[in-house]
Amino acid sequence: MNFISGRKIFITVPLMDEEQNILPLVNCLKSQSNQNFKVIFCVNQPEVWWDDNNKKGICEANLRTIKTLNEITDFELQIIDRCSPGHGWVGKHFGVGWARKIAMDEASNQAEEKDMIVSMDGDSHYNINFLACVEASFVANPNIKAVSVPYFHKLTGSKAEDMAILRYEIYMRYYALNMLRINNPYAFTALGSAIACSINAYRAIRGITPHKSGEDFYFIQKLRKYGQILIYLDETVFPAARFSDRVFFGTGPAMIKGNAGDWEGYPIYPYQDFEEVKISFDNFDKLYEKDIEIPMTEFLFEKFGADVWDELRKNVKSKQNFIRACWHKVDGLRILQFLKWKQQKYPGKDEENLNCFLRNFYPNEKISNSFDTEIFTFEKANVGQLEFIRDFLMEKEMLWRKKIRILR
């Protein structure tokens, strides 16, 4: 596939301590069937790390990464140096969120309105038609503002890493699958290595907000509030599965915590809680006329106050605008907070919640008939068992993604 529409692709990549991964990524880029792109790398770390013996090795590795990038002549690239002495982050503004913002803002400054930004990570792999497929998706779907690309973590052969990434991915797949199942407007998965957006959308939402971590989630949520998002693509991103503390939360930190036996922050929520989200969203139209009780009422009153609906009504002139204002207010973050709030009130076992979900929605599938919670526990599971569950959930998630295709 080599689909060139005249749109230039600006690839933005934050890099910190990626010396071992930079050449594999460069090789991925060299092999792309669509070569109409420019890569903007932001190599970064806090300035104070140069005086920290425990961090100085990362600083030196970052300089070697810049040296490697400076030797590349196969494609157009730009290096933003936020790591060499005197150029590192100073004060509170540091981290992957700021690195993404600086790179994306630079792309926006250089791009034309028709161009696009593709967000990548230094440790991820992309097949040769990835960029061509992303470009083609914007051409075929001119109303979309962004793409949430499917992803898959390949196993490493390290039992500890594989157990951790599979458990984390089960959490992610289960969450996404339920959000897709209830047809929620925030049924996307946010990975910094698997997001693309149009330049005009990036400018319209005034760019990415530089959170220290989780910036990818807030970014795609802003894009979703602005317009349509494509959630199905005939390509897949392959992020690395590795223990990493370079960010405050996300895949790497989750794996580290999980490897230590702490999965409390990544539970398998009862599927009935997602049903309560659906019922709440389905009743936003009725709230335009008067206050009514919805399953999320108590949580939302705690979060925003009892006049939350009155405040929204004051600022809209139609029922349709009110409904949209409601799901802007009750966004992906609030849904996640609601599910955690419910979990704290009514704690349950992950295995039982997963079993209940499988038996209710997939009663005739092999996994449902072989999933015995009296025998199986996540704590005692092996790699093969977790891989079986992960692959099943991924298969079902992809079917839903393909069916819905666009969050409108």
WONOR-V87285 format. One record per pair of residues at least 6 apart in sequence whose ideal C-beta (glycine too) atoms are under 7 Angstrom apart, sorted by sequence separation. I is the first residue (numbers start at 1). J is the second residue. If there is no record, write none. Layout:
I/J, I/J
This chain:
49/55, 50/56, 81/87, 82/88, 138/144, 156/162, 209/215, 223/229, 246/252, 247/253, 286/292, 316/322, 362/368, 15/22, 49/56, 82/89, 155/162, 179/186, 180/187, 208/215, 211/218, 245/252, 301/308, 69/77, 179/187, 244/252, 245/253, 300/308, 49/58, 50/59, 70/79, 89/98, 209/218, 243/252, 283/292, 313/322, 316/325, 358/367, 359/368, 376/385, 29/39, 49/59, 69/79, 107/117, 137/147, 242/252, 312/322, 315/325, 358/368, 176/187, 208/219, 245/256, 283/294, 153/165, 239/251, 243/255, 254/266, 45/58, 66/79, 104/117, 118/131, 134/147, 176/189, 243/256, 312/325, 358/371, 45/59, 280/294, 312/326, 66/81, 279/294, 280/295, 118/134, 153/169, 243/259, 279/295, 280/296, 355/371, 45/62, 82/99, 172/189, 205/222, 312/329, 205/223, 291/309, 355/373, 43/62, 100/119, 276/295, 277/296, 63/83, 276/296, 62/83, 63/84, 195/216, 205/226, 352/373, 367/388, 43/65, 80/102, 116/138, 201/223, 204/226, 287/309, 351/373, 367/389, 43/66, 80/103, 59/83, 192/216, 195/219, 191/216, 195/220, 201/226, 288/313, 351/376, 367/392, 11/37, 13/39, 15/41, 80/106, 190/216, 197/223, 201/227, 351/377, 9/36, 15/42, 190/217, 351/378, 8/36, 9/37, 10/38, 11/39, 12/40, 13/41, 14/42, 15/43, 16/44, 41/69, 350/378, 8/37, 16/45, 4/34, 8/38, 10/40, 14/44, 190/220, 300/330, 2/33, 3/34, 288/319, 303/334, 1/33, 2/34, 4/36, 188/220, 213/247, 285/319, 288/322, 296/330, 50/85, 186/221, 213/248, 214/249, 39/75, 41/77, 43/79, 188/224, 212/248, 213/249, 214/250, 213/250, 37/75, 38/76, 39/77, 40/78, 41/79, 42/80, 43/81, 44/82, 45/83, 50/88, 151/189, 186/224, 285/323, 38/77, 41/80, 43/82, 44/83, 49/88, 185/224, 284/323, 287/326, 299/338, 35/75, 38/78, 40/80, 42/82, 43/83, 148/188, 151/191, 17/58, 47/88, 148/189, 188/229, 16/58, 19/61, 46/88, 47/89, 284/326, 296/338, 299/341, 22/65, 45/88, 46/89, 47/90, 151/194, 188/231, 194/237, 284/327, 17/61, 30/74, 193/237, 17/62, 19/64, 23/68, 30/75, 44/89, 149/194, 16/62, 19/65, 22/68, 26/72, 29/75, 148/194, 191/237, 193/239, 281/327, 18/65, 22/69, 148/195, 149/196, 46/94, 191/239, 146/195, 147/196, 15/65, 146/196, 146/197, 145/197, 145/198, 44/99, 146/201, 145/201, 42/99, 277/335, 42/102, 138/198, 42/103, 277/338, 134/196, 40/103, 40/106, 273/339, 40/107, 124/193, 273/342, 269/339, 121/192, 121/193, 148/220, 119/192, 120/193, 119/193, 146/220, 269/343, 119/195, 165/241, 267/343, 119/196, 146/223, 118/196, 145/223, 270/348, 117/196, 116/196, 117/197, 161/241, 116/197, 145/226, 148/229, 161/242, 14/96, 116/198, 117/199, 145/227, 147/229, 161/243, 268/350, 116/199, 145/228, 146/229, 147/230, 148/231, 150/233, 168/251, 267/350, 270/353, 115/199, 144/228, 145/229, 149/233, 152/236, 154/238, 269/353, 14/99, 117/202, 143/228, 144/229, 151/236, 156/241, 268/353, 271/356, 14/100, 113/199, 144/230, 147/233, 149/235, 150/236, 151/237, 152/238, 153/239, 155/241, 168/254, 268/354, 271/357, 113/200, 154/241, 168/255, 12/100, 111/199, 149/237, 151/239, 153/241, 14/103, 141/230, 271/360, 13/103, 165/255, 168/258, 12/103, 108/199, 164/255, 167/258, 12/104, 100/192, 182/274, 137/230, 178/271, 182/275, 184/277, 37/131, 108/202, 161/255, 164/258, 174/268, 12/107, 33/128, 108/203, 164/259, 171/266, 179/274, 182/277, 32/128, 33/129, 137/233, 167/263, 178/274, 182/278, 10/107, 25/122, 28/125, 31/128, 34/131, 171/268, 184/281, 28/126, 32/130, 34/132, 104/202, 168/266, 32/131, 33/132, 108/207, 160/259, 22/122, 133/233, 10/111, 21/122, 24/125, 34/135, 133/234, 21/123, 105/207, 133/235, 8/111, 104/207, 225/328, 18/122, 104/208, 10/115, 12/117, 18/123, 130/235, 101/207, 129/235, 7/114, 8/115, 9/116, 10/117, 11/118, 12/119, 13/120, 15/122, 101/208, 6/114, 7/115, 13/121, 100/208, 127/235, 7/116, 9/118, 11/120, 13/122, 101/210, 221/331, 126/237, 221/332, 98/210, 221/333, 97/210, 124/237, 125/238, 97/211, 124/238, 97/212, 100/215, 124/239, 97/213, 123/239, 124/240, 95/212, 96/213, 123/240, 95/213, 97/215, 121/239, 96/215, 123/242, 9/131, 9/135, 1/129, 7/135, 3/132, 2/132, 5/135, 1/132, 7/138, 1/133, 3/135, 3/136, 5/139, 185/327, 186/331, 186/332, 186/335, 96/247, 232/401, 231/401, 232/402, 231/404, 232/405, 231/405, 230/405, 230/406, 231/407, 228/406, 229/407, 228/407, 174/354, 228/408, 224/407, 167/378, 170/386, 177/393, 166/383, 173/390, 180/397, 167/386, 170/389, 174/393, 177/396, 181/400, 188/407, 163/383, 166/386, 170/390, 173/393, 177/397, 180/400, 187/407, 162/383, 166/387, 169/390, 173/394, 176/397, 180/401, 185/407, 163/386, 170/393, 177/400, 159/383, 166/390, 173/397, 180/404, 17/246, 16/246, 150/398, 150/401, 144/406, 141/406
